[in-house]
Amino acid sequence: MAVQTPTDTLAAGRVLIVDDEKPLAQMVETYLLRAGFETVQAHTGIDAVHEARRFSPDVVILDLGLPELDGLEVCRQVRAFSDCYILMLTARGSEEDKITGLTMGADDYITKPFGIRELVTRVRAVMRRPRITVTGPGTDAPLIIGDLVIDPSAHTVRVGGGAVDITPTEFDLLLALALRPGRVCSRRELVTEVWDTTWVGDERIVDVHIGNLRRKLGTDARGRGLIDTVRGVGYRLGQV
């Protein structure tokens, strides 16, 4: 599929649009081009994985209902080689489908039917937000909390010496908690810092990503989970 480039402007980012409804994909592409993004379309699951490798997008807009490979399998395969943001499109209303998609490595979801302008706003918000960085003297050094080692410069996480494979959003959530040792962060604080102040989705998305992190991080040397829930308040990195 040919790359579409905005006219007379520096591209704001690279977006792969994956949907088997070609008129919808074309409409989304038109609005993204107007917003200054460089775009590529794919209409099957196999083509989506191919274009994700070839085009190296910053963001993938991914429909779940695809021929050949469904969106969940595309998400799983793309996550094996890319840390791009993945925004799922789904006509399915059940919470289980959304949770499954987030568990497979998607960063956010939007349910069909949706407003094209809202979708473009979500993409802009993703591109506008820098990855969380540590500021101050000596902050390039890894953060060490018990068995957990977070390296902001290398964007890596290790537990007990072993590498942990986490998504970009999971990394940002973990780092947001690690930068506030012992302090409880509310869902709203985490949404504002990790997703952007303009994010308009369900704050429970934080719970899903925290659940993924807990599963991937496992327990420390004393058998304790690394992220605590403070009921009615939010989350904090467990005390060492």
Protein Blocks (a to p, Z undefined) as FASTA:
>chain_A
ZZdddehiacfbdcddddfblklmmmmmmmmmmnopacdddfbfklmmmmmmmnopabdc
ddfbdghiafklmmmmmmmmpccdcddddfbfbfklmmmmmmnopabdcdddddfklmmm
mmmmmmmpccdddedehilpccdehjbccdfknopaceehiacdddfklmmmmmmmmmmg
hiacdfklmmmmmnopkbcbdfklmmmmmmmmmmmnopafkopafbdcdehilccdddZZ
